[in-house]
Amino acid sequence: MNSANSQQGRSRYSHQYDDPPFIVKPGTRARTKKPRFNAPPAAASPVKRTTRHHNQPSRRGQGGFSLSETVVAAAAGAVLITGGAIALRTISSSMQHSGDLSGLRTSATNGMRLLRSEVQRSLYLVVAGGSHDSERDYTDLNDPNHPEYASSISECKALAGSAVFNPMFGLKMAELNTPVIYGLGLSQNGNSYALIRCGAPLNTDGHYETEQPTLATILENIGKIPCTKTTGSCEAPKNSQGKEMTLAEIAAGVDTSLNSDNRSKPATYLQPALAIQTDAIRKLLKLVDPTDPGDVIGYSFLQIPGGTSDANANLDMIAYARADKVARTDAYYSVMNGDTTTASQPTALSGCTGSSCSFYGIPVTNDAIALIVDGSGSMSSCITWGSTTNSTARVYYNGSSYTSTKRNCLVTRMESLQNELRNLLMSLPSGVSISLQAFSSPGYLNHRPWMNGDLVPLTDANRTSALAFVNSLSGGDVTRWGGTSPWSTLDRAFTNTGIKSIYFMTDGDPNNDRNGGSWSSLDFQPTANTYLGMNTSRAIKLIVNTVSIGQDSPWLKLISDGASGTYKVVNQAYTTVN
């Protein structure tokens, strides 16, 4: 952001209720401008997290495509299909060891890896209920024009036999005539719930072997909703005979149709702790809070049978179906790499499967990494809007100022970043050491490191702590998140002698240069020279990988080129939201 705009990003924001906060005409470049922050922050007021908008051609109506989808599409060579096939084959083994928290997290990671990869290769979701764009009746599981949906569900229930299979959602694949159906059932021990996949099996090279469906447990030990009453106890649900319902009866009786906001109906006492949300064009699959907002539960979760809330593994995932039916040019996505001789086909860290250990599609290649991420106010920008409104207004950055709106946001830039970080942290082997820092403006909410920015081994306890830090980045008043001042975090990483590679992400220009002056193109080369000089003086030379969201950042490319890393630009083509 230019110094002329120094007063723009203070805590003031405009109130524009129920209007799209940020509209750019198709074909124009949406350059991200950052709010400027000059005053020390006031005390932060809690703001509950919400979500995003990425824009699409107007003929598609409302909905959109995420930052995560953009990354997936931009990252050429990501082996989603094969990774999913491998995950499917490793889930059963990890479930055998899910009696402790570490095993529970492994089970969650493998299950979500399979689910995410299959969503990403699908054409669209098929669900019951909710609200969708006109001309999208084919995304309704109960659409009479698609009898194959009902026949697939009947076949899945027949395969389950006496066991429970309550269909929750389906995925339509280009290669298959019938959808892959995911449904609720019971875990193998019968003491908790499970998400069960019913569909064509995957072989080792990621291809569907046959149309004949099989059953596979994807998420084992889905938790039970605890009693959330502040006083008294909760009464267990009763069946028609007046007896307490078994878990099988509860699982079979859950209403899996979606509300008008395309979200699962709130779960109640002892029901499965798993809920989803989609968008109006049925491209998004998001795991969400299974209960009403305002209680102590904030995530879908797995739980060790008989355990407490301390023995939970949160399920927080965002995935997007591919956009095969969307008319887009090759220029929609821009991917720019640094030194291709060293970074075009890097070898992933040992212990990572397919693209599981990557940051915005850039593989993690060694066991001592620094993650440096943008925590500024512009990360509150919504990149996928829903079709409904909330009862209360929320604040988002709209490209030039903060805007308050009641419109329902499905995914923000910050939530997409959090999803990226959670995926990576859950996938990294325990032998890896990480440094994790968020940057904004000094003194503001999101200008802070995890564990002082030190290089810390990923033990179970440290992994839990890092995930909690990532989740905290969306808290507080977004107008107090801060501007863009990455210099102290970069300096700390470059002077940490144990770090071997850096993964740096930002969505805009720095507010100031390293000396506090205004930022301009004249700073590109001197800034790069400073950090490349610091790298030259190191005994262990850093590999510096950089990601710029929404705009080209030449200074980052210069650093990555000079430090044998990968530079990636993720551009979002904004169009009018109707």
C-alpha positions as CSV (number, residue, x, y, z in Angstrom):
1,M,0.0,0.0,0.0
2,N,1.3,3.5,-0.8
3,S,2.1,5.9,1.9
4,A,-0.5,8.3,0.6
5,N,-3.1,5.9,2.0
6,S,-1.6,5.9,5.4
7,Q,-4.8,6.8,7.1
8,Q,-7.0,4.4,5.2
9,G,-6.7,1.3,7.3
10,R,-7.5,2.5,10.8
11,S,-10.2,0.9,12.8
12,R,-12.9,2.8,10.8
13,Y,-15.0,0.7,8.4
14,S,-18.1,1.4,6.3
15,H,-21.4,-0.2,7.0
16,Q,-22.8,-1.6,3.8
17,Y,-25.3,-4.2,4.8
18,D,-26.3,-7.1,2.5
19,D,-24.3,-5.9,-0.5
20,P,-21.4,-7.7,-2.1
21,P,-18.4,-6.1,-0.3
22,F,-16.0,-6.3,-3.3
23,I,-16.9,-6.3,-7.0
24,V,-14.4,-6.0,-9.8
25,K,-15.5,-6.2,-13.4
26,P,-14.5,-9.3,-15.4
27,G,-11.2,-8.9,-17.1
28,T,-9.8,-6.3,-14.7
29,R,-7.0,-7.0,-12.3
30,A,-7.9,-7.1,-8.6
31,R,-4.7,-5.8,-7.0
32,T,-4.7,-6.2,-3.3
33,K,-4.2,-3.1,-1.3
34,K,-3.4,-3.4,2.3
35,P,-4.8,-1.4,5.2
36,R,-2.4,0.9,6.9
37,F,-2.1,0.8,10.7
38,N,-0.3,3.5,12.6
39,A,-1.9,3.6,16.1
40,P,-1.4,1.0,18.8
41,P,-4.3,-1.5,19.0
42,A,-7.2,-1.3,21.4
43,A,-8.2,-4.4,23.3
44,A,-9.4,-7.1,21.0
45,S,-13.1,-8.0,21.0
46,P,-13.9,-11.5,20.1
47,V,-15.3,-12.1,16.6
48,K,-16.5,-15.6,15.6
49,R,-14.9,-17.0,12.4
50,T,-16.8,-17.1,9.2
51,T,-16.0,-17.6,5.4
52,R,-15.1,-16.5,1.7
53,H,-16.0,-15.6,-2.0
54,H,-14.2,-16.4,-5.2
55,N,-16.1,-15.2,-8.2
56,Q,-17.3,-17.0,-11.3
57,P,-19.0,-16.1,-14.6
58,S,-22.4,-14.5,-14.0
59,R,-24.2,-17.3,-15.9
60,R,-23.4,-19.6,-13.0
61,G,-25.3,-17.5,-10.5
62,Q,-24.3,-17.3,-6.9
63,G,-21.5,-19.3,-5.4
64,G,-17.8,-19.5,-6.3
65,F,-14.5,-21.2,-6.1
66,S,-12.1,-21.0,-3.2
67,L,-8.6,-20.0,-2.7
68,S,-7.9,-23.6,-1.9
69,E,-9.4,-24.7,-5.3
70,T,-7.3,-22.0,-7.0
71,V,-4.2,-23.5,-5.4
72,V,-5.2,-27.0,-6.3
73,A,-5.8,-26.1,-10.0
74,A,-2.6,-24.0,-10.1
75,A,-0.4,-26.6,-8.6
76,A,0.4,-28.7,-11.7
77,G,1.5,-32.2,-11.0
78,A,-0.3,-32.6,-7.6
79,V,-1.1,-36.3,-7.4
80,L,-4.5,-36.1,-5.9
81,I,-5.9,-39.4,-7.2
82,T,-3.0,-41.6,-6.3
83,G,-2.8,-39.9,-2.9
84,G,-6.4,-40.7,-2.3
85,A,-6.0,-44.3,-3.3
86,I,-3.1,-44.7,-0.9
87,A,-5.0,-43.0,1.8
88,L,-7.9,-45.4,1.4
89,R,-5.5,-48.3,1.8
90,T,-3.9,-46.9,5.0
91,I,-7.0,-45.9,6.8
92,S,-7.7,-49.4,8.1
93,S,-4.3,-49.8,9.6
94,S,-4.3,-46.4,11.3
95,M,-7.7,-47.2,12.8
96,Q,-6.2,-50.2,14.5
97,H,-4.1,-47.9,16.5
98,S,-6.7,-45.2,17.2
99,G,-6.9,-46.0,20.9
100,D,-4.7,-43.0,21.7
101,L,-4.8,-39.4,20.7
102,S,-1.9,-39.7,18.2
103,G,-3.6,-42.6,16.5
104,L,-6.9,-40.7,16.5
105,R,-5.2,-37.8,14.6
106,T,-3.6,-40.2,12.2
107,S,-7.0,-41.7,11.5
108,A,-8.4,-38.2,11.0
109,T,-5.6,-37.1,8.7
110,N,-5.8,-40.2,6.5
111,G,-9.6,-40.0,6.3
112,M,-9.7,-36.4,5.4
113,R,-6.9,-36.8,2.9
114,L,-9.0,-39.4,1.0
115,L,-12.1,-37.3,1.3
116,R,-10.4,-34.1,0.1
117,S,-8.8,-35.8,-2.9
118,E,-12.0,-37.4,-4.0
119,V,-13.9,-34.1,-3.7
120,Q,-11.2,-32.3,-5.7
121,R,-11.5,-34.9,-8.6
122,S,-15.3,-34.8,-8.6
123,L,-17.6,-32.7,-10.8
124,Y,-20.0,-31.6,-8.0
125,L,-21.7,-32.7,-4.8
126,V,-25.1,-34.3,-4.6
127,V,-27.0,-33.6,-1.3
128,A,-30.6,-33.7,0.0
129,G,-32.3,-30.4,0.9
130,G,-30.6,-27.1,1.0
131,S,-30.9,-24.4,-1.6
132,H,-29.3,-24.4,-5.0
133,D,-29.1,-22.3,-8.1
134,S,-31.8,-22.7,-10.7
135,E,-30.9,-25.3,-13.3
136,R,-29.1,-27.3,-10.6
137,D,-31.8,-29.8,-9.7
138,Y,-29.3,-32.5,-10.7
139,T,-27.4,-31.8,-7.5
140,D,-30.4,-33.0,-5.4
141,L,-30.2,-36.6,-4.1
142,N,-34.0,-36.8,-4.4
143,D,-34.1,-35.5,-8.0
144,P,-36.6,-37.8,-9.8
145,N,-34.8,-37.2,-13.1
146,H,-31.8,-39.0,-11.7
147,P,-33.1,-42.4,-10.5
148,E,-29.5,-43.6,-10.3
149,Y,-29.1,-41.6,-7.1
150,A,-31.9,-43.6,-5.4
151,S,-30.6,-46.9,-6.8
152,S,-27.1,-46.2,-5.6
153,I,-28.4,-45.5,-2.1
154,S,-30.4,-48.7,-2.1
155,E,-27.4,-50.7,-3.2
156,C,-25.3,-49.1,-0.5
157,K,-27.8,-50.0,2.2
158,A,-28.0,-53.5,0.8
159,L,-24.2,-53.8,1.1
160,A,-24.4,-52.7,4.7
161,G,-26.9,-55.4,5.5
162,S,-27.9,-55.2,9.1
163,A,-25.4,-52.4,9.7
164,V,-26.4,-48.7,9.4
165,F,-25.8,-46.7,6.3
166,N,-27.5,-43.3,6.4
167,P,-26.6,-41.3,3.2
168,M,-25.1,-37.9,4.0
169,F,-23.8,-36.6,0.6
170,G,-22.6,-37.9,-2.8
171,L,-19.9,-37.0,-5.3
172,K,-20.4,-37.2,-9.0
173,M,-17.4,-38.4,-10.9
174,A,-16.8,-37.9,-14.6
175,E,-15.6,-41.5,-14.9
176,L,-18.6,-43.1,-13.2
177,N,-22.2,-43.4,-14.1
178,T,-23.3,-43.5,-10.4
179,P,-22.2,-41.2,-7.6
180,V,-19.9,-42.1,-4.7
181,I,-22.1,-42.0,-1.6
182,Y,-20.8,-41.0,1.9
183,G,-23.0,-42.0,4.8
184,L,-23.2,-42.2,8.6
185,G,-22.8,-45.6,10.3
186,L,-21.1,-47.1,13.3
187,S,-17.4,-47.6,14.0
188,Q,-16.0,-51.0,14.1
189,N,-16.1,-51.2,17.9
190,G,-19.8,-50.1,17.9
191,N,-19.1,-47.5,20.6
192,S,-19.0,-44.5,18.3
193,Y,-20.0,-43.3,14.8
194,A,-18.2,-43.5,11.5
195,L,-18.3,-41.9,8.0
196,I,-18.6,-44.7,5.5
197,R,-17.8,-44.5,1.8
198,C,-19.9,-46.5,-0.7
199,G,-18.6,-46.5,-4.2
200,A,-16.3,-47.8,-6.9
201,P,-13.0,-48.9,-5.3
202,L,-9.7,-47.2,-6.2
203,N,-6.7,-49.1,-7.3
204,T,-3.1,-48.3,-6.5
205,D,-2.7,-45.9,-9.4
206,G,-5.8,-43.9,-8.5
207,H,-8.2,-45.3,-11.1
208,Y,-11.6,-46.7,-10.3
209,E,-11.5,-50.4,-10.8
210,T,-15.1,-51.0,-11.5
211,E,-18.6,-49.5,-11.2
212,Q,-19.5,-52.2,-8.6
213,P,-19.5,-50.3,-5.2
214,T,-17.8,-51.4,-2.0
215,L,-18.0,-50.1,1.5
216,A,-15.0,-48.6,3.3
217,T,-14.8,-46.7,6.6
218,I,-13.2,-43.3,6.1
219,L,-13.5,-41.6,9.5
220,E,-13.6,-43.9,12.5
221,N,-14.6,-42.9,16.0
222,I,-16.7,-39.9,15.2
223,G,-17.6,-38.4,18.5
224,K,-21.0,-38.1,20.3
225,I,-22.4,-34.7,21.0
226,P,-22.0,-34.2,24.8
227,C,-24.5,-32.6,27.1
228,T,-24.0,-28.8,26.7
229,K,-26.5,-27.8,29.5
230,T,-25.0,-25.5,32.1
231,T,-27.3,-26.9,34.7
232,G,-28.9,-30.3,35.1
233,S,-28.4,-33.3,32.8
234,C,-29.5,-34.2,29.3
235,E,-32.1,-36.9,28.6
236,A,-31.1,-39.6,26.1
237,P,-33.3,-39.8,23.0
238,K,-36.1,-42.4,23.1
239,N,-37.4,-44.7,20.4
240,S,-41.0,-45.4,19.6
241,Q,-41.1,-48.0,22.5
242,G,-40.0,-45.4,25.0
243,K,-36.6,-47.0,25.4
244,E,-33.3,-45.2,25.1
245,M,-32.1,-45.3,21.5
246,T,-29.0,-47.3,20.7
247,L,-26.2,-45.7,18.7
248,A,-27.3,-47.6,15.7
249,E,-30.9,-46.2,16.0
250,I,-29.5,-42.7,16.5
251,A,-27.3,-42.9,13.4
252,A,-30.1,-44.3,11.3
253,G,-32.5,-41.6,12.5
254,V,-30.3,-38.6,11.9
255,D,-31.9,-36.1,9.4
256,T,-29.0,-35.7,6.9
257,S,-30.8,-33.2,4.7
258,L,-29.4,-29.6,4.7
259,N,-31.0,-26.4,6.0
260,S,-31.7,-23.5,3.7
261,D,-28.1,-22.2,4.3
262,N,-26.8,-25.5,2.9
263,R,-25.6,-26.6,6.3
264,S,-26.3,-29.8,8.2
265,K,-29.1,-29.5,10.8
266,P,-27.7,-28.9,14.3
267,A,-26.9,-32.1,16.1
268,T,-28.3,-32.8,19.6
269,Y,-27.2,-34.8,22.6
270,L,-25.5,-38.2,21.6
271,Q,-25.9,-37.6,17.9
272,P,-22.8,-37.8,15.6
273,A,-20.4,-34.9,15.9
274,L,-20.1,-34.4,12.1
275,A,-21.7,-31.7,10.0
276,I,-21.1,-30.4,6.5
277,Q,-21.8,-27.2,4.5
278,T,-21.8,-26.6,0.8
279,D,-22.6,-23.7,-1.6
280,A,-25.3,-22.9,-4.0
281,I,-23.5,-24.5,-6.9
282,R,-22.5,-27.6,-5.0
283,K,-18.7,-27.2,-5.4
284,L,-17.8,-26.7,-1.8
285,L,-17.5,-29.3,0.9
286,K,-16.7,-27.9,4.3
287,L,-16.7,-29.7,7.7
288,V,-18.3,-27.4,10.2
289,D,-19.5,-27.1,13.8
290,P,-22.2,-29.8,14.2
291,T,-24.1,-27.9,16.9
292,D,-25.8,-24.5,17.3
293,P,-23.4,-21.5,17.5
294,G,-22.5,-20.2,20.9
295,D,-21.9,-23.4,22.7
296,V,-18.5,-24.9,23.7
297,I,-18.4,-27.1,20.5
298,G,-16.7,-25.4,17.5
299,Y,-15.7,-28.3,15.3
300,S,-16.8,-31.7,14.0
301,F,-14.5,-34.1,15.9
302,L,-13.3,-37.7,16.4
303,Q,-13.1,-39.0,20.0
304,I,-11.5,-41.9,21.7
305,P,-14.5,-44.0,22.9
306,G,-15.2,-43.1,26.5
307,G,-12.8,-40.2,26.4
308,T,-13.2,-36.6,27.3
309,S,-13.0,-33.4,25.3
310,D,-9.2,-33.5,25.8
311,A,-9.2,-36.7,23.8
312,N,-10.7,-35.2,20.6
313,A,-9.2,-34.7,17.1
314,N,-11.0,-31.8,15.5
315,L,-12.1,-32.2,11.9
316,D,-11.8,-28.9,10.0
317,M,-11.6,-29.3,6.2
318,I,-12.4,-27.2,3.1
319,A,-12.3,-28.9,-0.3
320,Y,-13.7,-27.9,-3.8
321,A,-14.8,-29.9,-6.7
322,R,-13.1,-29.2,-10.0
323,A,-14.6,-26.7,-12.3
324,D,-14.7,-28.7,-15.6
325,K,-18.0,-27.0,-16.6
326,V,-16.8,-23.5,-16.1
327,A,-15.7,-21.5,-19.1
328,R,-12.3,-20.1,-18.2
329,T,-9.2,-19.2,-20.1
330,D,-5.7,-20.6,-19.4
331,A,-4.8,-17.2,-18.0
332,Y,-7.3,-17.6,-15.2
333,Y,-4.5,-19.2,-13.2
334,S,-1.0,-18.0,-13.0
335,V,1.8,-20.2,-11.6
336,M,5.3,-18.9,-11.7
337,N,8.2,-20.9,-10.4
338,G,11.7,-20.0,-9.4
339,D,14.8,-22.0,-10.2
340,T,13.4,-24.9,-12.1
341,T,16.6,-26.8,-12.0
342,T,16.2,-27.4,-8.3
343,A,12.5,-26.8,-7.6
344,S,10.5,-28.1,-10.6
345,Q,10.3,-31.6,-9.3
346,P,11.4,-31.5,-5.7
347,T,11.5,-34.7,-3.6
348,A,9.0,-34.6,-0.9
349,L,10.0,-35.2,2.7
350,S,10.2,-38.8,3.7
351,G,7.0,-39.9,5.3
352,C,4.7,-37.7,3.1
353,T,2.3,-39.4,0.8
354,G,1.6,-37.8,-2.6
355,S,1.0,-34.1,-2.1
356,S,0.1,-34.5,1.6
357,C,3.0,-32.5,2.9
358,S,2.9,-29.3,0.9
359,F,2.3,-25.6,1.4
360,Y,0.0,-24.2,-1.4
361,G,1.2,-27.1,-3.6
362,I,4.9,-26.6,-2.9
363,P,6.3,-29.8,-1.4
364,V,8.0,-29.9,1.9
365,T,11.5,-31.2,1.2
366,N,13.4,-31.3,4.5
367,D,12.9,-31.7,8.2
368,A,13.5,-28.1,9.5
369,I,11.1,-25.6,8.0
370,A,9.9,-22.0,8.8
371,L,6.3,-21.1,8.0
372,I,5.7,-17.4,7.7
373,V,2.2,-16.3,7.0
374,D,0.2,-13.1,6.5
375,G,-2.1,-12.3,9.4
376,S,-3.2,-8.9,8.2
377,G,-6.7,-7.4,8.0
378,S,-7.0,-8.1,4.3
379,M,-7.0,-11.8,5.1
380,S,-10.6,-11.3,6.4
381,S,-11.7,-10.8,2.7
382,C,-14.5,-13.2,1.8
383,I,-13.8,-15.4,-1.2
384,T,-17.0,-17.4,-1.3
385,W,-20.4,-15.9,-0.4
386,G,-23.4,-18.0,0.5
387,S,-27.0,-17.3,-0.6
388,T,-28.3,-16.6,2.9
389,T,-28.0,-13.9,5.5
390,N,-27.0,-14.2,9.2
391,S,-28.9,-12.7,12.1
392,T,-25.9,-10.5,13.0
393,A,-23.4,-8.6,10.9
394,R,-19.8,-9.4,10.5
395,V,-16.8,-7.3,9.3
396,Y,-14.7,-8.1,6.3
397,Y,-12.0,-6.3,4.3
398,N,-13.4,-5.4,0.9
399,G,-10.2,-4.3,-0.9
400,S,-10.0,-0.7,0.4
401,S,-11.8,-0.6,3.7
402,Y,-13.7,-2.7,6.3
403,T,-17.3,-3.5,5.6
404,S,-20.0,-4.8,7.9
405,T,-22.6,-7.1,6.3
406,K,-25.1,-9.8,7.4
407,R,-24.5,-11.8,4.2
408,N,-23.3,-15.3,4.9
409,C,-19.6,-15.8,4.0
410,L,-18.6,-19.5,3.5
411,V,-14.8,-19.1,3.3
412,T,-12.5,-16.1,4.0
413,R,-8.9,-15.9,2.9
414,M,-7.8,-16.5,6.5
415,E,-9.9,-19.6,6.8
416,S,-8.4,-20.9,3.6
417,L,-4.9,-20.2,5.0
418,Q,-5.8,-22.0,8.2
419,N,-7.1,-25.0,6.3
420,E,-3.8,-25.1,4.4
421,L,-1.7,-24.9,7.6
422,R,-3.8,-27.5,9.4
423,N,-3.5,-29.9,6.5
424,L,0.3,-29.5,6.5
425,L,0.7,-29.7,10.3
426,M,-1.4,-32.9,10.5
427,S,0.5,-34.5,7.7
428,L,4.1,-33.8,8.7
429,P,6.0,-36.7,10.3
430,S,6.9,-36.4,14.0
431,G,10.6,-36.0,13.3
432,V,10.1,-32.6,11.6
433,S,10.9,-29.4,13.4
434,I,9.0,-26.2,12.5
435,S,9.1,-22.5,13.1
436,L,5.7,-20.8,12.8
437,Q,5.1,-17.0,12.6
438,A,2.3,-14.7,11.6
439,F,3.0,-11.2,10.6
440,S,1.0,-8.0,10.4
441,S,1.8,-4.6,12.0
442,P,3.9,-4.5,15.2
443,G,1.7,-4.3,18.2
444,Y,-1.4,-5.6,16.4
445,L,-3.3,-8.9,17.1
446,N,-1.8,-11.1,14.4
447,H,1.8,-9.9,14.5
448,R,3.1,-12.7,16.7
449,P,5.1,-16.0,16.6
450,W,4.3,-19.4,17.9
451,M,6.9,-20.6,20.5
452,N,8.9,-17.3,20.0
453,G,9.5,-18.3,16.4
454,D,12.0,-20.9,17.5
455,L,12.6,-24.2,15.7
456,V,10.5,-26.7,17.6
457,P,10.1,-30.5,17.1
458,L,6.6,-31.7,16.2
459,T,5.8,-33.8,19.2
460,D,2.2,-34.6,19.9
461,A,1.9,-31.8,22.4
462,N,3.7,-29.3,20.1
463,R,1.5,-30.3,17.2
464,T,-1.6,-29.6,19.3
465,S,-0.2,-26.3,20.4
466,A,0.7,-25.3,16.8
467,L,-2.9,-26.1,15.6
468,A,-4.3,-24.0,18.4
469,F,-2.1,-21.1,17.3
470,V,-3.3,-21.5,13.7
471,N,-6.9,-21.5,14.9
472,S,-6.4,-18.4,16.9
473,L,-5.4,-16.3,13.9
474,S,-9.1,-15.7,13.0
475,G,-10.0,-14.4,16.4
476,G,-10.5,-10.9,17.6
477,D,-11.6,-7.7,15.9
478,V,-10.5,-8.0,12.2
479,T,-9.8,-4.2,12.2
480,R,-7.2,-5.0,14.7
481,W,-5.4,-7.8,12.9
482,G,-2.9,-5.3,11.5
483,G,-1.3,-4.2,8.2
484,T,1.6,-5.9,6.4
485,S,5.1,-5.7,7.9
486,P,7.0,-9.0,7.4
487,W,10.5,-7.8,8.1
488,S,11.0,-8.9,11.7
489,T,9.6,-12.3,11.0
490,L,11.7,-12.8,7.9
491,D,14.8,-11.6,9.8
492,R,14.2,-14.0,12.6
493,A,13.9,-16.9,10.1
494,F,17.0,-16.0,8.1
495,T,19.1,-15.7,11.3
496,N,17.9,-19.1,12.7
497,T,20.8,-21.3,11.9
498,G,18.8,-24.5,12.2
499,I,16.2,-23.8,9.6
500,K,16.7,-25.3,6.2
501,S,13.8,-23.9,4.2
502,I,11.3,-21.1,4.4
503,Y,7.6,-21.1,3.2
504,F,6.4,-17.5,3.0
505,M,2.8,-16.4,2.1
506,T,1.3,-12.9,1.7
507,D,-1.7,-11.4,-0.1
508,G,-0.5,-7.9,-0.7
509,D,2.4,-5.4,-0.7
510,P,4.3,-4.4,2.4
511,N,3.1,-1.2,4.0
512,N,6.6,0.1,4.2
513,D,10.1,-0.8,3.1
514,R,12.7,-2.3,5.6
515,N,13.7,1.3,6.7
516,G,10.1,2.5,7.3
517,G,9.8,4.5,4.1
518,S,7.1,4.1,1.5
519,W,7.2,0.9,-0.6
520,S,7.7,1.0,-4.3
521,S,9.1,-1.0,-7.2
522,L,12.5,0.6,-6.4
523,D,12.6,-1.6,-3.3
524,F,12.2,-4.9,-5.1
525,Q,15.9,-5.6,-5.9
526,P,17.4,-4.0,-2.8
527,T,15.1,-6.1,-0.5
528,A,15.9,-9.3,-2.4
529,N,19.6,-8.5,-2.2
530,T,19.4,-8.0,1.6
531,Y,17.9,-11.4,2.2
532,L,20.0,-13.2,-0.4
533,G,23.1,-11.7,1.3
534,M,21.9,-13.0,4.6
535,N,21.5,-16.4,3.0
536,T,25.0,-16.3,1.5
537,S,26.5,-15.8,5.0
538,R,24.7,-18.9,6.4
539,A,26.5,-22.2,6.9
540,I,23.3,-24.0,5.8
541,K,21.8,-22.2,2.8
542,L,18.1,-21.7,3.0
543,I,15.6,-22.8,0.2
544,V,13.1,-19.9,0.2
545,N,9.6,-20.7,-1.2
546,T,7.1,-17.9,-1.6
547,V,3.4,-17.6,-2.4
548,S,1.7,-14.4,-3.4
549,I,-2.1,-14.3,-3.4
550,G,-4.0,-12.0,-5.8
551,Q,-1.0,-10.2,-7.4
552,D,2.5,-10.6,-8.8
553,S,5.2,-9.8,-6.2
554,P,8.5,-9.4,-8.1
555,W,10.5,-9.0,-4.9
556,L,9.4,-12.4,-3.7
557,K,10.3,-14.0,-7.1
558,L,13.8,-12.5,-6.9
559,I,14.3,-14.0,-3.4
560,S,13.0,-17.5,-4.5
561,D,15.1,-17.4,-7.7
562,G,18.2,-16.6,-5.8
563,A,17.6,-19.1,-3.0
564,S,16.7,-22.2,-5.1
565,G,13.1,-22.0,-4.2
566,T,9.7,-21.9,-5.8
567,Y,7.7,-18.7,-6.3
568,K,4.0,-19.1,-6.9
569,V,1.3,-16.6,-7.8
570,V,-2.3,-17.5,-7.2
571,N,-4.5,-15.1,-9.0
572,Q,-8.3,-14.9,-8.5
573,A,-10.4,-13.7,-11.4
574,Y,-13.1,-11.6,-9.7
575,T,-16.4,-11.2,-11.4
576,T,-19.7,-9.6,-10.4
577,V,-21.6,-11.4,-7.7
578,N,-25.4,-11.3,-8.5
